[in-house]
């Protein structure tokens, strides 16, 4: 299983950005897909996740109402739509795939910088 993120970049505060993660080597709906982020000097934290075989989602409090995680099974891709971005959202964003009995898979990360 391989995960490849894309779509990061520089955006102004209040702006919008969408990042994506393509899973190859398996079927994405078998996995709980998660987005984590790690800001410089801080620990990696869970941002959002979408459960396997489901559209049930979960978000960290700081992004509720601003971020939306979604999954396209036909494209084997998970997305994170980020609206009303704040400087404190600046981090490297990582995609993660997990399911019982399998190793946990991580992508290489994509940098999101929110700055004027």
Residue frames as a rotation matrix with the C-alpha (Angstrom) as fourth column:
UNK 1
0.589 0.808 0.000 0.00
0.808 -0.589 0.000 0.00
0.000 0.000 -1.000 0.00
UNK 2
-0.642 -0.764 0.063 1.29
0.766 -0.642 0.024 3.42
0.022 0.063 0.998 -0.93
UNK 3
0.521 0.773 -0.361 -0.12
0.781 -0.603 -0.164 6.82
-0.344 -0.196 -0.918 -0.04
UNK 4
-0.599 -0.696 0.396 0.75
0.795 -0.573 0.197 9.96
0.090 0.433 0.897 -1.99
UNK 5
0.260 0.653 -0.711 -0.47
0.681 -0.646 -0.344 13.38
-0.684 -0.395 -0.613 -0.87
UNK 6
-0.620 -0.421 0.662 -0.72
0.751 -0.561 0.347 16.46
0.225 0.713 0.664 -3.04
UNK 7
0.254 0.812 0.526 -2.22
0.682 -0.536 0.497 19.92
0.686 0.233 -0.690 -3.08
UNK 8
0.346 -0.174 -0.922 -0.34
0.833 -0.396 0.387 21.70
-0.433 -0.902 0.008 -0.32
UNK 9
-0.100 -0.435 0.895 0.95
0.756 -0.618 -0.216 25.23
0.647 0.655 0.391 -0.69
UNK 10
-0.889 -0.238 -0.390 0.87
0.426 -0.741 -0.519 28.79
-0.166 -0.628 0.760 0.55
UNK 11
-0.069 0.921 0.383 -2.48
0.719 -0.220 0.659 30.44
0.691 0.321 -0.647 1.24
UNK 12
-0.659 -0.116 0.743 -3.52
-0.249 -0.898 -0.361 33.67
0.709 -0.424 0.564 2.94
UNK 13
-0.921 0.382 -0.075 -5.41
0.178 0.240 -0.954 33.66
-0.346 -0.892 -0.289 6.22
UNK 14
-0.141 0.961 -0.239 -9.10
-0.467 -0.277 -0.840 33.15
-0.873 -0.007 0.488 5.56
UNK 15
-0.262 -0.052 -0.964 -8.33
-0.964 0.065 0.259 31.32
0.049 0.997 -0.067 2.34
UNK 16
0.701 0.598 0.390 -9.20
-0.549 0.800 -0.240 27.87
-0.456 -0.046 0.889 1.05
UNK 17
-0.370 -0.798 -0.475 -7.10
-0.925 0.362 0.113 24.87
0.081 0.482 -0.873 0.14
UNK 18
0.803 0.568 0.181 -7.85
-0.574 0.819 -0.023 21.27
-0.162 -0.086 0.983 -0.73
UNK 19
-0.394 -0.919 -0.022 -5.35
-0.908 0.386 0.166 18.48
-0.144 0.086 -0.986 -0.31
UNK 20
0.701 0.632 -0.331 -5.70
-0.692 0.715 -0.099 14.92
0.174 0.298 0.938 -1.54
UNK 21
-0.332 -0.739 0.586 -4.21
-0.781 0.564 0.268 11.51
-0.528 -0.369 -0.765 -0.89
UNK 22
0.394 0.397 -0.829 -4.23
-0.826 0.548 -0.130 8.68
0.403 0.736 0.544 -3.40
UNK 23
0.110 -0.290 0.951 -4.02
-0.623 0.725 0.294 5.12
-0.774 -0.625 -0.101 -2.10
UNK 24
0.267 -0.067 -0.961 -2.48
-0.865 0.422 -0.270 2.53
0.424 0.904 0.055 -4.40
UNK 25
-0.718 -0.594 -0.362 -2.05
-0.445 0.792 -0.418 -1.21
0.535 -0.139 -0.834 -3.93
UNK 26
-0.821 0.535 -0.199 -5.36
0.537 0.604 -0.589 -1.80
-0.195 -0.590 -0.784 -2.20
UNK 27
-0.180 0.871 0.456 -8.94
0.610 -0.265 0.746 -0.55
0.771 0.413 -0.484 -1.92
UNK 28
-0.755 -0.306 0.580 -9.44
-0.124 -0.802 -0.584 2.65
0.645 -0.512 0.568 0.02
UNK 29
0.127 0.902 0.413 -12.87
-0.697 -0.215 0.684 1.84
0.706 -0.375 0.601 1.43
UNK 30
0.427 -0.063 -0.902 -11.33
0.424 0.895 0.139 -1.04
0.799 -0.441 0.409 3.40
UNK 31
-0.467 -0.803 -0.370 -9.39
0.773 -0.168 -0.612 1.48
0.429 -0.571 0.699 5.47
UNK 32
0.725 0.418 -0.547 -10.11
0.621 -0.740 0.258 4.15
-0.297 -0.527 -0.796 8.02
UNK 33
0.019 -0.687 0.727 -8.46
0.808 -0.418 -0.416 7.15
0.589 0.595 0.547 6.38
UNK 34
0.628 0.115 -0.770 -7.07
0.680 -0.562 0.471 9.93
-0.379 -0.819 -0.431 8.52
UNK 35
0.376 -0.568 0.733 -5.40
0.278 -0.685 -0.673 13.28
0.884 0.457 -0.099 8.08
UNK 36
0.519 -0.361 -0.775 -2.78
0.803 -0.105 0.587 14.22
-0.293 -0.927 0.235 10.65
UNK 37
0.688 -0.406 0.602 -0.68
0.095 -0.772 -0.629 17.35
0.720 0.490 -0.492 10.85
UNK 38
0.406 -0.653 -0.639 2.58
0.896 0.145 0.420 18.26
-0.182 -0.743 0.644 12.46
UNK 39
0.938 -0.123 0.323 3.63
-0.053 -0.975 -0.216 21.84
0.341 0.186 -0.921 13.03
UNK 40
0.098 -0.995 0.002 7.28
-0.002 -0.002 -1.000 22.71
0.995 0.098 -0.002 13.52
UNK 41
-0.745 -0.544 0.385 8.43
-0.387 -0.118 -0.915 21.66
0.543 -0.831 -0.123 16.98
UNK 42
-0.149 0.782 0.605 5.12
-0.956 0.042 -0.289 20.04
-0.251 -0.622 0.742 17.86
UNK 43
-0.686 -0.022 0.728 3.77
-0.060 0.998 -0.026 16.52
-0.725 -0.061 -0.686 18.00
UNK 44
-0.895 0.416 -0.163 1.73
-0.116 0.136 0.984 15.06
0.431 0.899 -0.074 15.18
UNK 45
-0.662 0.732 0.160 -2.00
-0.271 -0.036 -0.962 15.42
-0.698 -0.680 0.222 15.81
UNK 46
-0.564 0.594 0.574 -5.12
0.799 0.568 0.198 13.89
-0.208 0.570 -0.795 14.32
UNK 47
-0.920 0.268 -0.286 -7.11
-0.320 -0.934 0.156 16.41
-0.225 0.235 0.946 12.30
UNK 48
0.101 0.975 -0.197 -9.88
-0.948 0.034 -0.317 14.39
-0.302 0.219 0.928 10.69
UNK 49
-0.913 -0.361 0.192 -10.80
-0.271 0.886 0.375 10.85
-0.306 0.290 -0.907 9.77
UNK 50
0.089 0.902 -0.423 -13.39
-0.994 0.108 0.022 8.94
0.066 0.418 0.906 7.81
UNK 51
-0.150 -0.130 0.980 -14.22
-0.590 0.808 0.017 5.38
-0.794 -0.575 -0.197 8.78
UNK 52
-0.956 -0.270 -0.114 -13.98
-0.261 0.608 0.750 2.35
-0.134 0.747 -0.652 6.55
UNK 53
-0.706 0.704 0.078 -17.15
0.635 0.580 0.510 1.24
0.314 0.409 -0.856 4.72
UNK 54
0.204 0.745 -0.635 -18.79
0.931 -0.348 -0.109 4.40
-0.301 -0.569 -0.765 6.00
UNK 55
0.045 -0.174 0.984 -19.17
0.477 -0.862 -0.174 8.13
0.878 0.477 0.044 5.60
UNK 56
0.902 0.223 -0.369 -18.91
0.423 -0.284 0.861 8.69
0.087 -0.933 -0.350 9.34
UNK 57
0.128 -0.860 0.495 -16.30
0.326 -0.434 -0.840 11.33
0.937 0.269 0.225 10.09
UNK 58
0.674 -0.034 -0.738 -14.52
0.724 -0.166 0.670 12.76
-0.145 -0.986 -0.087 13.09
UNK 59
0.352 -0.527 0.773 -12.71
0.287 -0.726 -0.625 16.07
0.891 0.442 -0.104 13.53
UNK 60
-0.504 -0.523 -0.687 -10.45
0.857 -0.202 -0.475 17.69
0.110 -0.828 0.550 16.07
UNK 61
0.286 0.753 -0.592 -12.29
0.824 -0.509 -0.249 20.56
-0.489 -0.416 -0.766 17.77
UNK 62
-0.206 -0.477 -0.854 -10.06
0.117 -0.879 0.463 23.26
-0.971 -0.005 0.237 16.30
UNK 63
-0.966 -0.180 -0.186 -11.10
-0.160 -0.152 0.975 22.47
-0.203 0.972 0.118 12.70
UNK 64
-0.434 0.874 0.218 -14.79
0.802 0.485 -0.348 21.64
-0.410 0.024 -0.912 13.15
UNK 65
0.557 0.758 -0.338 -16.92
0.447 -0.617 -0.648 23.68
-0.700 0.210 -0.683 10.79
UNK 66
0.369 -0.498 -0.785 -13.89
-0.676 -0.723 0.141 24.65
-0.638 0.479 -0.603 8.69
UNK 67
-0.676 -0.678 -0.290 -12.45
-0.715 0.506 0.483 21.38
-0.180 0.534 -0.826 7.37
UNK 68
0.551 0.823 0.138 -14.22
-0.730 0.556 -0.397 18.55
-0.403 0.118 0.907 5.57
UNK 69
-0.668 -0.703 0.245 -12.83
-0.509 0.672 0.538 15.08
-0.543 0.234 -0.806 4.95
UNK 70
0.544 0.824 -0.157 -14.27
-0.691 0.333 -0.642 13.01
-0.477 0.458 0.751 2.12
UNK 71
-0.463 -0.654 0.598 -13.46
-0.201 0.735 0.648 9.87
-0.863 0.180 -0.472 0.21
UNK 72
0.323 0.481 -0.815 -13.93
-0.930 0.001 -0.368 8.96
-0.176 0.877 0.448 -3.46
UNK 73
0.273 -0.192 0.943 -13.90
-0.211 0.944 0.253 5.18
-0.938 -0.268 0.218 -3.69
UNK 74
0.925 0.121 0.360 -13.79
0.306 0.323 -0.895 5.19
-0.225 0.939 0.262 -7.49
UNK 75
0.666 -0.713 0.219 -10.60
-0.289 -0.517 -0.806 7.26
0.688 0.474 -0.550 -7.43
UNK 76
0.461 -0.477 -0.748 -9.14
0.773 0.630 0.075 5.57
0.436 -0.613 0.659 -4.34
UNK 77
-0.519 -0.609 0.599 -8.63
0.352 -0.791 -0.500 9.06
0.779 -0.049 0.625 -2.97
UNK 78
0.279 0.534 -0.798 -9.31
0.958 -0.210 0.194 10.88
-0.064 -0.819 -0.570 0.28
UNK 79
-0.097 -0.207 0.974 -9.59
0.443 -0.885 -0.144 14.66
0.891 0.418 0.177 0.41
UNK 80
-0.137 0.124 -0.983 -9.33
0.922 -0.346 -0.172 17.36
-0.361 -0.930 -0.067 3.02
UNK 81
0.104 0.281 0.954 -11.13
0.595 -0.786 0.167 20.57
0.797 0.550 -0.249 2.12
UNK 82
-0.295 -0.318 -0.901 -9.84
0.930 -0.311 -0.195 23.38
-0.219 -0.895 0.388 4.32
UNK 83
0.238 0.472 0.849 -11.79
0.574 -0.773 0.269 26.63
0.783 0.423 -0.455 4.56
UNK 84
0.850 0.122 0.512 -11.23
-0.224 -0.797 0.561 29.78
0.477 -0.592 -0.650 6.60
UNK 85
0.397 -0.784 -0.477 -7.62
0.703 0.594 -0.392 28.83
0.590 -0.180 0.787 7.13
UNK 86
0.984 -0.117 0.134 -5.69
-0.177 -0.696 0.695 30.30
0.012 -0.708 -0.706 10.05
UNK 87
0.224 -0.973 -0.049 -1.95
-0.807 -0.158 -0.569 30.75
0.546 0.167 -0.821 10.58
UNK 88
-0.205 -0.292 0.934 -2.12
-0.870 0.492 -0.037 28.06
-0.449 -0.820 -0.355 13.26
UNK 89
0.829 0.466 0.309 -3.19
-0.246 0.800 -0.547 25.56
-0.502 0.377 0.778 10.59
UNK 90
0.437 -0.755 -0.490 0.33
-0.819 -0.108 -0.564 25.78
0.373 0.647 -0.665 9.17
UNK 91
0.180 -0.358 0.916 1.86
-0.562 0.727 0.394 22.31
-0.807 -0.586 -0.071 9.28
UNK 92
-0.778 -0.278 -0.564 2.90
-0.604 0.578 0.549 19.31
0.173 0.767 -0.617 7.26
UNK 93
0.204 0.933 0.298 -0.26
-0.906 0.295 -0.303 17.31
-0.370 -0.208 0.905 6.61
UNK 94
-0.852 -0.520 -0.056 0.00
-0.517 0.821 0.241 13.52
-0.080 0.234 -0.969 6.49
UNK 95
0.240 0.876 -0.419 -2.42
-0.869 0.386 0.310 10.94
0.433 0.289 0.853 5.19
UNK 96
-0.739 -0.439 0.511 -2.80
-0.636 0.704 -0.315 7.68
-0.222 -0.558 -0.800 7.12
UNK 97
0.111 0.743 -0.660 -4.54
-0.720 0.518 0.462 4.40
0.685 0.424 0.593 6.30
UNK 98
-0.792 -0.356 0.497 -5.40
-0.608 0.537 -0.585 1.82
-0.059 -0.765 -0.641 8.94
UNK 99
0.347 0.887 -0.306 -7.45
-0.756 0.457 0.468 -1.33
0.555 0.069 0.829 9.31
UNK 100
0.522 -0.121 0.844 -7.36
-0.694 0.516 0.503 -4.25
-0.496 -0.848 0.185 11.76
UNK 101
0.685 -0.288 0.670 -4.66
0.299 0.949 0.103 -6.79
-0.665 0.129 0.736 10.99
UNK 102
0.629 -0.470 0.619 -2.72
0.629 -0.160 -0.761 -4.52
0.456 0.868 0.194 8.63
UNK 103
-0.462 -0.774 -0.433 0.27
0.875 -0.478 -0.078 -2.26
-0.147 -0.415 0.898 9.25
UNK 104
0.571 0.536 -0.622 -0.49
0.407 -0.843 -0.353 1.45
-0.713 -0.051 -0.699 9.50
UNK 105
-0.052 -0.545 0.837 0.45
0.997 -0.071 0.016 3.26
0.051 0.835 0.547 6.31
UNK 106
0.320 0.053 -0.946 1.58
0.330 -0.942 0.059 6.88
-0.888 -0.331 -0.319 6.05
UNK 107
0.809 -0.098 0.579 2.12
0.529 -0.307 -0.791 9.24
0.255 0.947 -0.197 3.18
UNK 108
-0.161 -0.986 0.044 5.15
0.919 -0.166 -0.359 11.46
0.361 -0.018 0.932 2.81
UNK 109
-0.007 0.261 -0.965 3.32
0.716 -0.673 -0.187 14.62
-0.698 -0.692 -0.183 3.81
UNK 110
-0.043 0.033 0.999 2.41
0.819 -0.572 0.054 17.87
0.573 0.820 -0.002 2.12
UNK 111
-0.757 -0.357 -0.547 3.24
0.623 -0.646 -0.441 21.33
-0.196 -0.675 0.712 3.48
UNK 112
0.315 0.828 0.463 0.41
0.774 -0.507 0.379 23.78
0.548 0.239 -0.801 4.14
UNK 113
-0.697 -0.569 -0.436 1.45
0.711 -0.630 -0.313 27.31
-0.097 -0.528 0.844 5.01
UNK 114
0.442 0.865 0.236 -1.06
0.839 -0.492 0.233 29.96
0.318 0.095 -0.943 6.01
UNK 115
-0.222 -0.621 -0.752 0.52
0.725 -0.621 0.298 33.38
-0.652 -0.479 0.588 5.90
UNK 116
0.877 0.479 -0.032 0.00
0.360 -0.700 -0.616 36.85
-0.317 0.529 -0.787 4.52
